[in-house]
Amino acid sequence: MLAHSTNPRGGVVHALMVAETLTALGEEVVVHAPDETARGFFRPTQCKAVSVPASPVHGDTHALVERRIADYLAYFDNARHRRLDIWHAQDGISGNALAILKQRGLIDGYAMTVHHIDRFEDDRLNLLQARAMREADCLLVVSQRWRDVLRSQFDREPVIVGNGVDRQRFRPVTDGRETVLRAQLGLGAGPVVLAIGGIERRKNTVRMLQGFAQLRKVHPTAQLVVAGGISLLDHSRYQIAFNGALAETGLPPNAVILPGVIADDEMPALYRVADVLVFASIEEGFGLVVVEAMASGTPVVVSKIAPFTDYLGEYEAVWCDPERSGSIADAMVMALTRPLRGRLIARGFNVALRHDWIDTAKAHLPVYESLKMVHHA
């Protein structure tokens, strides 16, 4: 199984959880990722993992993508590293590497999970993304939304594997880390609004900030925590726009907290210190943090778009129009209002129960069997 990086992005988390669950079910899975630091994945893994040697990159996103594809090809040029039966890419970088290995006759074929399809300004990146999907023998998706897109744009019939949540980790029971984390982040009386994914256009961070500024008129001590942010893509222009929007709000320094990436073992506590998760993305593959927050007992505000509408019921979250900051603000207010807040928490637990990593992992097995049949034919 091949991921695009060792950082805590949704697709990488999905890859690790599927690999670890398959390993627990008796399969032998080796997760690979380019690793410039040679430190390994963002957390210890419960399956075999390989840090693929990766070179430093100086240049634009296209240069980075091409370099990481080349890093994969250099690693798998060694025949000993290709002693694997099934090849599974979790992104366009590894998908392109496998497409080239397939073209060279070094592997028989591969499966690819499409978490979402990006729209790049650089058409070279769009072409690489399309090639990875086009050349894959089997396509998998995590939501109905992307199954529909691949059907219409690529005339393919992907398998929906979904996502899961580790309910042993993400649960409402406090364990003492919350107090330490609150102090580290400088959290006060709250309420605490949590956004995850960093400052990116796709995450709609500017409009969420503007909605939060309106929320402060109702809750003057509210604080917004925007966690995460490591990405292979360049979001610098959008981050400049965010900084400008933040200055325009006139909010005091402690109102908006930008801690960057939160350590993986602190993520359950982060959900528990939050009063609401706001995930008003304008484009998303699935939104794994939604079910993690719900399993932790945190109400969720989400955009009324697919894929969220694919797996959430009408009354299981507070919906917003992601194009309007006022709608996001109204949804925040509603999610913090009793007794609705209590009902959202209870319904969120039910959503989490519907998403299990064992079911997700098992959904991969028929795909792998079909690959074996094709390869041995």
C-alpha contacts under 8 A as a table, 3 or more apart, distances in Angstrom:
res1	aa1	res2	aa2	distance
1	M	15	A	7.32
1	M	19	A	7.46
1	M	29	V	6.98
1	M	30	V	6.05
1	M	31	V	4.71
1	M	32	H	6.14
1	M	87	W	6.22
1	M	88	H	4.75
1	M	89	A	5.97
1	M	90	Q	7.28
2	L	15	A	7.92
2	L	31	V	5.77
2	L	32	H	4.79
2	L	33	A	5.94
2	L	87	W	7.86
2	L	88	H	6.15
2	L	89	A	4.84
2	L	90	Q	5.90
2	L	91	D	7.89
2	L	94	S	5.93
3	A	6	T	7.56
3	A	11	G	7.66
3	A	12	V	6.03
3	A	15	A	6.89
3	A	31	V	7.33
3	A	32	H	6.15
3	A	33	A	5.03
3	A	34	P	7.85
3	A	89	A	6.51
3	A	90	Q	5.25
3	A	91	D	6.37
3	A	94	S	6.45
4	H	12	V	7.41
4	H	33	A	5.73
4	H	34	P	6.60
4	H	90	Q	7.29
4	H	91	D	6.20
4	H	92	G	7.83
4	H	93	I	6.03
4	H	94	S	6.26
5	S	12	V	7.07
5	S	33	A	5.12
5	S	34	P	5.57
5	S	35	D	6.63
6	T	12	V	7.02
6	T	33	A	5.96
6	T	34	P	7.12
6	T	35	D	6.45
6	T	40	G	6.43
6	T	41	F	4.39
6	T	42	F	5.97
7	N	12	V	7.03
7	N	41	F	6.50
7	N	42	F	5.57
7	N	230	I	6.99
8	P	12	V	6.25
8	P	13	V	6.24
8	P	42	F	6.18
8	P	230	I	7.70
8	P	264	D	7.87
9	R	12	V	5.32
9	R	13	V	6.21
9	R	230	I	7.61
9	R	231	S	7.69
10	G	13	V	5.12
10	G	14	H	6.14
10	G	287	G	7.67
10	G	288	L	6.47
11	G	14	H	5.02
11	G	15	A	6.17
11	G	90	Q	6.86
11	G	91	D	7.73
11	G	115	H	6.69
12	V	15	A	5.02
12	V	16	L	6.23
12	V	90	Q	7.78
13	V	16	L	5.25
13	V	17	M	6.12
14	H	17	M	5.24
14	H	18	V	6.06
14	H	163	N	7.10
15	A	18	V	5.32
15	A	19	A	6.04
15	A	31	V	7.74
15	A	90	Q	6.81
16	L	19	A	5.08
16	L	20	E	5.96
16	L	31	V	7.19
16	L	45	T	7.32
17	M	20	E	5.13
17	M	21	T	5.99
17	M	357	W	7.02
18	V	21	T	5.18
18	V	22	L	6.03
18	V	357	W	6.76
18	V	360	T	7.05
18	V	361	A	5.22
19	A	22	L	5.18
19	A	23	T	6.11
19	A	29	V	5.83
19	A	30	V	7.45
19	A	31	V	6.98
19	A	47	C	6.70
19	A	361	A	7.72
20	E	23	T	4.99
20	E	24	A	6.25
20	E	29	V	7.72
20	E	45	T	7.38
20	E	46	Q	5.47
20	E	47	C	5.27
21	T	24	A	4.99
21	T	25	L	6.25
21	T	357	W	6.74
21	T	358	I	6.27
21	T	361	A	6.22
22	L	25	L	4.90
22	L	26	G	6.45
22	L	27	E	5.39
22	L	28	E	7.49
22	L	29	V	7.13
22	L	358	I	7.91
22	L	361	A	5.85
22	L	362	K	7.55
23	T	26	G	5.16
23	T	27	E	4.75
23	T	28	E	5.59
23	T	29	V	6.09
23	T	46	Q	7.91
23	T	47	C	6.26
24	A	27	E	7.22
29	V	47	C	6.62
29	V	48	K	6.47
30	V	47	C	6.69
30	V	48	K	4.72
30	V	49	A	5.35
30	V	50	V	7.07
31	V	47	C	7.56
31	V	48	K	6.31
31	V	49	A	4.67
31	V	50	V	6.14
32	H	49	A	5.85
32	H	50	V	4.74
32	H	51	S	6.04
32	H	52	V	6.48
33	A	50	V	6.70
33	A	51	S	5.58
33	A	52	V	5.60
34	P	51	S	5.95
34	P	52	V	4.49
34	P	53	P	6.00
34	P	54	A	5.34
34	P	68	R	6.71
34	P	71	D	7.01
34	P	72	Y	7.08
35	D	38	A	5.28
35	D	39	R	7.22
35	D	40	G	6.68
35	D	51	S	5.35
35	D	52	V	5.65
35	D	53	P	5.76
35	D	54	A	5.35
36	E	53	P	6.31
36	E	54	A	4.52
36	E	55	S	5.97
36	E	56	P	6.61
37	T	40	G	7.65
38	A	51	S	6.29
38	A	53	P	7.11
39	R	51	S	7.83
40	G	43	R	7.91
40	G	50	V	7.63
40	G	51	S	5.73
41	F	44	P	6.75
41	F	45	T	7.53
41	F	51	S	7.93
42	F	264	D	7.23
43	R	264	D	6.62
45	T	48	K	7.25
45	T	49	A	7.09
52	V	71	D	7.26
52	V	72	Y	6.85
52	V	75	Y	6.66
53	P	71	D	6.68
53	P	75	Y	7.37
54	A	68	R	6.80
54	A	71	D	5.55
55	S	67	R	7.39
55	S	68	R	7.87
55	S	71	D	7.15
57	V	63	A	7.24
57	V	64	L	5.85
57	V	67	R	7.10
58	H	63	A	7.61
58	H	64	L	7.65
59	G	62	H	7.92
59	G	63	A	5.68
59	G	64	L	6.91
60	D	63	A	5.33
60	D	64	L	6.43
60	D	234	D	7.91
61	T	64	L	4.97
61	T	65	V	6.17
61	T	232	L	7.34
61	T	233	L	6.01
61	T	234	D	6.73
62	H	65	V	5.15
62	H	66	E	6.13
62	H	122	D	7.69
62	H	124	R	7.28
62	H	125	L	6.30
63	A	66	E	5.22
63	A	67	R	6.03
64	L	67	R	5.07
64	L	68	R	6.20
64	L	232	L	7.83
65	V	68	R	5.22
65	V	69	I	6.23
65	V	93	I	6.30
66	E	69	I	5.15
66	E	70	A	6.18
66	E	93	I	7.98
67	R	70	A	4.98
67	R	71	D	6.11
68	R	71	D	4.84
68	R	72	Y	6.33
68	R	93	I	6.80
69	I	72	Y	5.23
69	I	73	L	6.30
69	I	93	I	5.68
69	I	94	S	6.53
69	I	96	N	6.67
69	I	97	A	5.24
70	A	73	L	4.96
70	A	74	A	6.04
70	A	97	A	7.42
71	D	74	A	5.20
71	D	75	Y	6.32
72	Y	75	Y	5.19
72	Y	76	F	6.24
72	Y	94	S	7.25
72	Y	97	A	6.24
73	L	76	F	5.20
73	L	77	D	5.88
73	L	97	A	6.06
73	L	101	L	7.50
74	A	77	D	5.19
74	A	78	N	7.55
75	Y	78	N	6.17
75	Y	81	H	7.14
76	F	79	A	6.64
76	F	81	H	5.49
76	F	82	R	6.02
77	D	81	H	7.70
78	N	81	H	5.58
78	N	82	R	7.12
79	A	82	R	5.18
79	A	83	R	7.07
80	R	83	R	5.78
81	H	84	L	7.84
82	R	107	I	7.96
84	L	87	W	7.23
85	D	372	K	7.67
86	I	110	Y	6.84
86	I	368	Y	6.77
86	I	371	L	7.24
86	I	372	K	7.37
87	W	98	L	7.78
87	W	109	G	7.09
87	W	110	Y	4.80
87	W	111	A	6.30
88	H	110	Y	5.61
88	H	111	A	4.70
88	H	112	M	5.52
88	H	113	T	7.64
89	A	92	G	7.63
89	A	94	S	5.39
89	A	95	G	5.09
89	A	98	L	7.51
89	A	110	Y	7.29
89	A	111	A	6.23
89	A	112	M	4.59
89	A	113	T	6.37
90	Q	94	S	6.93
90	Q	95	G	7.20
90	Q	112	M	5.73
90	Q	113	T	4.92
90	Q	114	V	6.84
90	Q	115	H	7.75
91	D	94	S	5.82
91	D	95	G	5.91
91	D	112	M	7.11
91	D	113	T	6.68
91	D	114	V	6.56
91	D	115	H	7.53
92	G	95	G	4.73
92	G	96	N	5.93
92	G	128	L	7.13
92	G	129	Q	5.19
92	G	132	A	5.62
92	G	133	M	7.61
93	I	96	N	5.36
93	I	97	A	6.49
93	I	129	Q	7.84
93	I	132	A	7.85
94	S	97	A	4.98
94	S	98	L	6.20
95	G	98	L	5.15
95	G	99	A	6.07
95	G	112	M	6.57
95	G	132	A	4.65
95	G	133	M	7.24
95	G	136	A	7.57
96	N	99	A	4.88
96	N	100	I	6.26
96	N	128	L	6.82
96	N	129	Q	7.70
96	N	131	R	6.82
96	N	132	A	4.80
97	A	100	I	5.29
97	A	101	L	6.31
98	L	101	L	4.92
98	L	102	K	5.99
98	L	107	I	7.81
98	L	109	G	7.69
98	L	110	Y	6.85
98	L	132	A	7.97
99	A	102	K	5.07
99	A	103	Q	6.12
99	A	109	G	7.82
99	A	110	Y	7.89
99	A	131	R	7.71
99	A	132	A	6.28
99	A	135	E	5.98
99	A	136	A	7.13
100	I	103	Q	4.91
100	I	104	R	6.14
101	L	104	R	5.10
101	L	105	G	6.31
101	L	106	L	5.25
101	L	107	I	5.86
102	K	105	G	5.06
102	K	106	L	5.81
102	K	107	I	4.95
102	K	108	D	5.91
102	K	109	G	5.75
103	Q	106	L	7.65
104	R	107	I	7.86
105	G	108	D	6.74
108	D	375	H	5.97
109	G	136	A	6.97
109	G	137	D	6.07
109	G	371	L	7.59
109	G	375	H	7.45
110	Y	136	A	5.58
110	Y	137	D	5.61
110	Y	138	C	6.88
110	Y	371	L	7.48
111	A	136	A	5.54
111	A	137	D	5.70
111	A	138	C	4.60
111	A	139	L	5.78
111	A	140	L	7.46
111	A	367	V	7.94
111	A	371	L	7.85
112	M	132	A	7.90
112	M	133	M	6.96
112	M	136	A	6.12
112	M	137	D	8.00
112	M	138	C	6.39
112	M	139	L	5.05
112	M	140	L	6.08
113	T	139	L	5.79
113	T	140	L	4.42
113	T	141	V	5.46
113	T	142	V	7.75
114	V	117	I	7.16
114	V	133	M	7.75
114	V	139	L	7.00
114	V	140	L	6.09
114	V	141	V	5.11
114	V	142	V	7.42
114	V	146	W	7.50
115	H	141	V	5.91
115	H	142	V	6.05
115	H	146	W	7.53
115	H	285	G	4.84
115	H	286	F	7.29
116	H	146	W	6.54
116	H	284	E	6.57
116	H	285	G	4.54
117	I	129	Q	7.85
118	D	126	N	7.72
119	R	126	N	6.90
120	F	123	D	6.42
120	F	125	L	6.34
120	F	126	N	5.99
122	D	125	L	5.68
122	D	126	N	6.97
123	D	126	N	4.86
123	D	127	L	6.23
124	R	127	L	5.17
124	R	128	L	6.35
125	L	128	L	5.07
125	L	129	Q	6.11
126	N	129	Q	5.10
126	N	130	A	6.17
127	L	130	A	5.12
127	L	131	R	6.14
128	L	131	R	5.12
128	L	132	A	6.39
129	Q	132	A	5.46
129	Q	133	M	6.75
130	A	133	M	5.31
130	A	134	R	5.97
131	R	134	R	4.98
131	R	135	E	5.95
132	A	135	E	5.63
132	A	136	A	6.36
133	M	136	A	5.38
133	M	139	L	7.24
134	R	154	F	7.35
136	A	139	L	6.54
137	D	371	L	7.59
138	C	158	P	7.03
138	C	367	V	7.15
138	C	371	L	7.74
139	L	156	R	7.78
139	L	157	E	7.42
139	L	158	P	4.77
139	L	159	V	6.47
140	L	158	P	5.00
140	L	159	V	4.66
140	L	160	I	5.82
140	L	161	V	6.60
141	V	144	Q	7.62
141	V	146	W	6.26
141	V	147	R	6.23
141	V	158	P	6.36
141	V	159	V	6.12
141	V	160	I	4.93
141	V	161	V	6.13
141	V	162	G	7.02
142	V	146	W	7.47
142	V	160	I	5.56
142	V	161	V	5.36
142	V	162	G	4.07
142	V	163	N	6.25
142	V	285	G	6.95
142	V	286	F	6.32
143	S	146	W	5.83
143	S	147	R	6.64
143	S	160	I	6.12
143	S	161	V	7.59
143	S	162	G	5.83
143	S	285	G	7.04
143	S	286	F	6.14
143	S	307	P	6.16
143	S	310	D	7.17
144	Q	147	R	4.95
144	Q	148	D	6.21
144	Q	160	I	6.91
144	Q	307	P	6.83
144	Q	310	D	6.41
145	R	148	D	5.38
145	R	149	V	6.52
145	R	306	A	5.76
145	R	307	P	5.28
145	R	310	D	7.20
146	W	149	V	4.87
146	W	150	L	6.08
146	W	285	G	7.36
146	W	307	P	7.98
147	R	150	L	5.29
147	R	151	R	6.13
147	R	157	E	7.16
147	R	158	P	5.82
147	R	159	V	7.58
147	R	160	I	7.12
148	D	151	R	5.12
148	D	152	S	6.28
149	V	152	S	5.27
149	V	153	Q	5.88
149	V	154	F	7.85
150	L	153	Q	5.25
150	L	154	F	5.13
150	L	155	D	6.40
150	L	156	R	5.77
150	L	157	E	7.22
150	L	158	P	7.24
151	R	154	F	5.75
151	R	155	D	4.56
151	R	156	R	4.88
151	R	157	E	5.87
151	R	158	P	7.67
152	S	155	D	5.66
152	S	156	R	7.85
160	I	363	A	7.88
161	V	360	T	5.32
161	V	361	A	7.64
161	V	363	A	5.45
161	V	364	H	6.79
162	G	355	H	7.88
162	G	360	T	5.84
163	N	286	F	7.79
163	N	288	L	7.02
163	N	355	H	6.26
163	N	356	D	7.13
163	N	357	W	6.59
163	N	360	T	5.94
164	G	288	L	7.81
164	G	291	V	7.86
164	G	352	A	7.91
164	G	355	H	4.38
164	G	356	D	4.26
164	G	357	W	4.31
164	G	358	I	7.84
164	G	359	D	7.86
164	G	360	T	6.50
165	V	170	F	7.52
165	V	288	L	7.88
165	V	291	V	6.51
165	V	292	E	5.98
165	V	295	A	7.60
165	V	352	A	6.66
165	V	355	H	6.02
165	V	356	D	5.81
165	V	357	W	6.32
166	D	169	R	5.58
166	D	170	F	6.10
166	D	292	E	7.80
166	D	356	D	7.38
166	D	357	W	7.24
167	R	170	F	4.95
167	R	171	R	5.89
167	R	295	A	6.32
167	R	352	A	7.66
168	Q	171	R	6.53
169	R	268	P	6.51
170	F	268	P	5.32
170	F	292	E	6.02
170	F	293	A	7.47
170	F	295	A	5.54
170	F	296	S	4.98
171	R	268	P	7.34
171	R	295	A	5.29
171	R	296	S	4.03
171	R	297	G	6.72
172	P	272	R	6.50
172	P	295	A	7.12
172	P	296	S	4.43
172	P	297	G	5.10
173	V	296	S	7.87
174	T	177	R	7.55
174	T	178	E	7.00
174	T	269	A	7.31
174	T	272	R	7.35
175	D	178	E	7.15
175	D	269	A	7.94
176	G	179	T	6.06
176	G	180	V	7.41
177	R	180	V	5.34
177	R	181	L	6.12
177	R	266	E	7.40
177	R	269	A	6.12
178	E	181	L	5.08
178	E	182	R	6.02
178	E	269	A	5.23
178	E	270	L	7.14
178	E	272	R	7.22
178	E	273	V	6.21
179	T	182	R	5.20
179	T	183	A	6.38
180	V	183	A	5.23
180	V	184	Q	6.21
181	L	184	Q	4.97
181	L	185	L	6.11
181	L	266	E	7.82
181	L	269	A	7.42
181	L	270	L	7.30
182	R	185	L	5.29
182	R	186	G	5.96
182	R	187	L	5.10
182	R	188	G	7.82
182	R	273	V	7.19
183	A	186	G	5.04
183	A	187	L	6.33
184	Q	187	L	7.91
185	L	257	I	7.20
185	L	259	P	7.24
186	G	254	N	7.50
187	L	190	G	7.05
187	L	192	V	7.69
187	L	223	Q	7.32
188	G	221	T	7.66
188	G	223	Q	7.95
189	A	221	T	6.59
189	A	222	A	7.61
190	G	221	T	5.53
190	G	222	A	4.59
190	G	223	Q	5.92
191	P	219	H	7.38
191	P	221	T	6.94
191	P	222	A	4.70
191	P	223	Q	6.45
191	P	274	A	7.53
191	P	275	D	5.85
192	V	222	A	5.84
192	V	223	Q	5.04
192	V	224	L	6.06
192	V	225	V	7.27
192	V	273	V	7.23
192	V	274	A	4.93
192	V	275	D	5.18
192	V	276	V	6.81
193	V	222	A	7.26
193	V	223	Q	6.05
193	V	224	L	4.74
193	V	225	V	6.19
193	V	274	A	5.92
193	V	275	D	6.05
193	V	276	V	5.23
193	V	277	L	6.03
193	V	278	V	6.84
194	L	224	L	5.93
194	L	225	V	4.93
194	L	226	V	6.18
194	L	227	A	7.56
194	L	271	Y	7.76
194	L	274	A	5.89
194	L	275	D	7.69
194	L	276	V	6.20
194	L	277	L	4.74
194	L	278	V	6.04
195	A	198	G	7.67
195	A	224	L	7.42
195	A	225	V	6.08
195	A	226	V	4.73
195	A	227	A	6.24
195	A	277	L	5.96
195	A	278	V	5.35
195	A	279	F	6.25
196	I	226	V	5.76
196	I	227	A	4.85
196	I	228	G	5.79
196	I	279	F	7.36
196	I	289	V	7.52
197	G	200	E	7.48
197	G	203	K	6.66
197	G	226	V	7.43
197	G	227	A	6.24
197	G	228	G	4.87
197	G	229	G	5.51
198	G	203	K	7.58
198	G	205	T	7.63
198	G	226	V	5.98
198	G	227	A	5.59
198	G	228	G	4.51
198	G	229	G	3.71
198	G	230	I	7.41
198	G	260	G	7.09
199	I	203	K	6.96
199	I	204	N	7.82
199	I	205	T	5.50
199	I	206	V	7.84
199	I	226	V	7.59
199	I	229	G	6.32
199	I	235	H	7.51
199	I	238	Y	7.32
199	I	239	Q	5.99
199	I	242	F	7.42
200	E	203	K	5.16
200	E	204	N	6.42
200	E	205	T	6.16
200	E	229	G	7.93
200	E	235	H	6.00
200	E	238	Y	6.33
200	E	239	Q	7.05
201	R	204	N	5.01
201	R	205	T	6.61
201	R	206	V	7.80
201	R	235	H	7.65
201	R	238	Y	6.24
202	R	281	S	5.89
202	R	282	I	5.56
202	R	283	E	5.56
202	R	284	E	7.51
203	K	279	F	7.46
203	K	280	A	6.78
203	K	281	S	4.34
203	K	282	I	6.40
203	K	283	E	7.25
204	N	207	R	5.76
204	N	208	M	6.40
204	N	280	A	6.37
204	N	281	S	5.23
204	N	282	I	6.17
204	N	322	P	7.38
205	T	208	M	5.04
205	T	209	L	6.12
205	T	242	F	7.35
206	V	209	L	5.07
206	V	210	Q	6.27
206	V	241	A	7.58
206	V	242	F	5.38
206	V	245	A	6.80
207	R	210	Q	4.93
207	R	211	G	6.04
207	R	322	P	7.55
207	R	323	E	7.53
207	R	324	R	7.10
207	R	325	S	5.04
207	R	328	I	7.80
208	M	211	G	5.00
208	M	212	F	6.06
208	M	278	V	7.65
208	M	280	A	6.92
208	M	325	S	6.40
208	M	328	I	6.58
208	M	329	A	7.85
209	L	212	F	4.96
209	L	213	A	6.25
209	L	224	L	7.92
209	L	245	A	7.87
209	L	246	L	7.28
210	Q	213	A	5.09
210	Q	214	Q	6.61
210	Q	245	A	7.54
210	Q	249	T	7.35
210	Q	325	S	5.78
211	G	214	Q	5.19
211	G	215	L	6.33
211	G	325	S	4.55
211	G	326	G	5.77
211	G	327	S	7.57
211	G	328	I	5.39
211	G	329	A	4.25
212	F	215	L	4.79
212	F	216	R	6.36
212	F	224	L	7.17
212	F	328	I	7.93
212	F	329	A	5.99
212	F	332	M	7.90
213	A	216	R	5.28
213	A	217	K	7.29
213	A	249	T	6.43
213	A	251	L	7.31
214	Q	217	K	5.58
214	Q	218	V	7.57
214	Q	326	G	7.46
214	Q	329	A	6.04
215	L	218	V	5.43
215	L	219	H	6.05
215	L	220	P	7.86
215	L	222	A	7.71
215	L	329	A	5.55
215	L	330	D	7.73
215	L	332	M	7.11
215	L	333	V	6.68
216	R	219	H	4.63
216	R	220	P	4.53
216	R	221	T	6.88
216	R	222	A	5.97
217	K	220	P	5.72
218	V	333	V	7.86
219	H	222	A	5.48
221	T	255	A	7.68
222	A	255	A	6.83
223	Q	254	N	7.28
223	Q	255	A	4.64
223	Q	256	V	5.83
223	Q	257	I	7.40
224	L	255	A	6.18
224	L	256	V	4.77
224	L	257	I	6.08
225	V	256	V	6.01
225	V	257	I	4.74
225	V	258	L	6.08
225	V	259	P	7.52
226	V	256	V	7.62
226	V	257	I	6.32
226	V	258	L	5.25
226	V	259	P	7.06
226	V	260	G	7.46
227	A	258	L	6.26
227	A	259	P	5.85
227	A	260	G	5.19
227	A	261	V	5.84
227	A	262	I	6.60
228	G	259	P	7.59
228	G	260	G	4.81
228	G	261	V	4.08
228	G	262	I	6.52
229	G	260	G	5.96
229	G	261	V	6.28
230	I	260	G	7.97
230	I	261	V	7.07
231	S	234	D	7.46
234	D	237	R	8.00
235	H	238	Y	5.47
235	H	239	Q	6.18
236	S	239	Q	4.97
236	S	240	I	6.23
237	R	240	I	5.14
237	R	241	A	6.44
238	Y	241	A	4.94
238	Y	242	F	6.19
239	Q	242	F	4.87
239	Q	243	N	6.23
240	I	243	N	5.13
240	I	244	G	6.32
241	A	244	G	5.08
241	A	245	A	6.18
242	F	245	A	5.01
242	F	246	L	6.05
243	N	246	L	5.02
243	N	247	A	6.27
244	G	247	A	5.19
244	G	248	E	6.32
245	A	248	E	5.03
245	A	249	T	6.44
246	L	249	T	5.32
246	L	250	G	7.04
246	L	251	L	7.27
247	A	250	G	5.62
247	A	251	L	7.46
251	L	255	A	6.22
251	L	256	V	7.77
252	P	255	A	5.58
252	P	256	V	7.93
253	P	256	V	6.60
254	N	257	I	6.57
259	P	262	I	7.09
262	I	266	E	6.59
262	I	267	M	6.60
263	A	266	E	5.39
263	A	267	M	6.67
264	D	267	M	5.35
265	D	268	P	7.07
266	E	269	A	5.41
266	E	270	L	6.24
267	M	270	L	4.91
267	M	271	Y	6.43
268	P	271	Y	5.39
268	P	272	R	6.47
268	P	296	S	7.02
269	A	272	R	4.96
269	A	273	V	6.24
270	L	273	V	5.35
270	L	274	A	6.47
271	Y	274	A	5.30
271	Y	277	L	7.78
271	Y	292	E	7.96
271	Y	293	A	5.71
271	Y	296	S	6.27
271	Y	298	T	6.59
272	R	275	D	7.62
272	R	296	S	6.13
272	R	297	G	7.06
272	R	298	T	6.70
274	A	277	L	6.89
274	A	298	T	6.86
275	D	298	T	6.23
275	D	299	P	7.13
275	D	336	L	7.17
276	V	298	T	5.66
276	V	299	P	5.08
276	V	300	V	5.70
276	V	301	V	7.31
276	V	332	M	7.49
276	V	335	A	6.82
276	V	336	L	7.12
277	L	290	V	7.71
277	L	293	A	6.93
277	L	298	T	6.73
277	L	299	P	6.34
277	L	300	V	4.79
277	L	301	V	6.17
278	V	300	V	5.97
278	V	301	V	4.73
278	V	302	V	6.32
278	V	332	M	7.45
279	F	290	V	7.49
279	F	300	V	7.32
279	F	301	V	5.93
279	F	302	V	4.92
279	F	303	S	6.94
280	A	301	V	6.94
280	A	302	V	4.96
280	A	303	S	4.70
280	A	320	C	7.21
280	A	321	D	7.89
280	A	322	P	5.42
280	A	328	I	7.33
281	S	284	E	6.42
281	S	302	V	7.47
281	S	303	S	6.25
281	S	322	P	6.62
282	I	303	S	7.23
282	I	305	I	7.92
282	I	322	P	6.17
282	I	323	E	7.75
284	E	287	G	6.24
284	E	307	P	6.88
285	G	307	P	6.78
286	F	307	P	5.74
286	F	308	F	6.94
287	G	290	V	5.59
287	G	291	V	7.70
287	G	308	F	7.54
288	L	291	V	5.81
288	L	292	E	6.54
289	V	292	E	4.88
289	V	293	A	5.97
290	V	293	A	5.30
290	V	294	M	6.28
290	V	300	V	6.79
291	V	294	M	4.93
291	V	295	A	6.02
291	V	348	G	7.61
291	V	351	V	6.90
291	V	352	A	5.51
291	V	355	H	7.79
292	E	295	A	5.19
292	E	296	S	6.33
292	E	352	A	7.41
293	A	296	S	5.01
293	A	297	G	6.46
293	A	298	T	5.20
293	A	299	P	7.20
293	A	300	V	7.27
294	M	297	G	5.15
294	M	298	T	5.24
294	M	299	P	6.27
294	M	300	V	7.11
294	M	345	I	6.83
294	M	348	G	4.54
294	M	349	F	5.83
294	M	351	V	7.21
294	M	352	A	6.29
295	A	298	T	7.49
295	A	348	G	6.58
295	A	349	F	5.34
295	A	351	V	7.91
295	A	352	A	5.27
296	S	349	F	8.00
297	G	345	I	5.32
297	G	346	A	7.72
297	G	348	G	6.98
297	G	349	F	6.93
298	T	345	I	6.14
298	T	348	G	7.76
299	P	317	A	6.90
299	P	335	A	6.47
299	P	341	R	6.64
299	P	344	L	5.63
299	P	345	I	5.49
299	P	348	G	7.00
300	V	317	A	5.43
300	V	318	V	6.42
300	V	335	A	7.21
300	V	344	L	7.85
301	V	317	A	5.89
301	V	318	V	4.77
301	V	319	W	5.82
301	V	320	C	7.01
301	V	328	I	7.88
301	V	331	A	6.34
301	V	332	M	6.66
301	V	335	A	7.08
302	V	308	F	7.25
302	V	317	A	6.85
302	V	318	V	6.41
302	V	319	W	5.22
302	V	320	C	6.12
303	S	308	F	7.21
303	S	319	W	5.62
303	S	320	C	4.93
303	S	321	D	5.74
303	S	322	P	5.42
304	K	308	F	6.86
304	K	309	T	6.43
304	K	319	W	5.35
304	K	320	C	5.69
304	K	321	D	6.10
304	K	322	P	7.58
305	I	308	F	5.95
305	I	309	T	5.81
306	A	309	T	4.91
306	A	310	D	5.86
307	P	310	D	5.07
307	P	311	Y	7.07
308	F	311	Y	5.77
308	F	312	L	5.82
309	T	312	L	5.41
309	T	313	G	7.04
312	L	316	E	6.12
312	L	317	A	7.28
312	L	351	V	7.34
313	G	316	E	5.27
313	G	317	A	7.55
314	E	317	A	7.05
315	Y	318	V	7.16
315	Y	344	L	7.53
315	Y	347	R	7.87
316	E	344	L	5.91
316	E	347	R	5.44
316	E	348	G	6.16
316	E	351	V	7.63
317	A	344	L	6.34
317	A	348	G	7.63
318	V	331	A	5.82
318	V	332	M	7.95
318	V	334	M	7.29
318	V	335	A	6.39
319	W	331	A	6.49
320	C	327	S	5.42
320	C	328	I	5.40
320	C	330	D	7.99
320	C	331	A	5.99
321	D	324	R	5.72
321	D	325	S	8.00
321	D	327	S	5.64
321	D	328	I	6.67
322	P	325	S	7.05
322	P	327	S	7.37
322	P	328	I	6.67
324	R	327	S	5.36
324	R	328	I	6.62
325	S	328	I	5.01
325	S	329	A	6.17
326	G	329	A	5.00
326	G	330	D	6.17
327	S	330	D	5.10
327	S	331	A	6.19
328	I	331	A	5.15
328	I	332	M	6.29
329	A	332	M	5.12
329	A	333	V	6.36
330	D	333	V	5.15
330	D	334	M	6.27
331	A	334	M	5.07
331	A	335	A	6.14
332	M	335	A	5.17
332	M	336	L	6.37
333	V	336	L	5.30
333	V	337	T	6.36
334	M	337	T	5.13
334	M	340	L	7.30
334	M	341	R	7.80
335	A	340	L	6.75
335	A	341	R	5.49
335	A	344	L	7.75
336	L	340	L	7.79
336	L	341	R	5.85
337	T	340	L	5.89
337	T	341	R	5.75
338	R	341	R	5.16
338	R	342	G	6.64
339	P	342	G	5.50
339	P	343	R	6.70
340	L	343	R	5.14
340	L	344	L	6.16
341	R	344	L	5.14
341	R	345	I	6.31
342	G	345	I	5.18
342	G	346	A	6.40
343	R	346	A	5.21
343	R	347	R	6.17
344	L	347	R	5.13
344	L	348	G	5.89
345	I	348	G	5.00
345	I	349	F	6.51
346	A	349	F	5.43
346	A	350	N	6.90
347	R	350	N	5.13
347	R	351	V	6.49
348	G	351	V	5.00
348	G	352	A	6.32
349	F	352	A	5.11
349	F	353	L	6.33
350	N	353	L	5.06
350	N	354	R	6.61
351	V	354	R	5.29
351	V	355	H	6.97
352	A	355	H	5.38
352	A	356	D	7.79
353	L	356	D	6.91
355	H	359	D	7.75
356	D	359	D	5.51
356	D	360	T	6.49
357	W	360	T	4.86
357	W	361	A	5.95
358	I	361	A	5.11
358	I	362	K	6.07
359	D	362	K	5.19
359	D	363	A	6.23
360	T	363	A	5.26
360	T	364	H	7.09
361	A	364	H	5.52
361	A	365	L	7.31
362	K	365	L	5.43
363	A	366	P	6.73
363	A	367	V	7.71
364	H	367	V	5.35
364	H	368	Y	6.37
365	L	368	Y	5.10
365	L	369	E	6.20
366	P	369	E	4.98
366	P	370	S	6.16
367	V	370	S	5.15
367	V	371	L	6.37
368	Y	371	L	5.08
368	Y	372	K	6.33
369	E	372	K	5.06
369	E	373	M	6.30
370	S	373	M	5.08
370	S	374	V	6.29
371	L	374	V	5.16
371	L	375	H	6.10
372	K	375	H	5.12
372	K	376	H	6.04
373	M	376	H	5.26
373	M	377	A	5.99
374	V	377	A	5.27
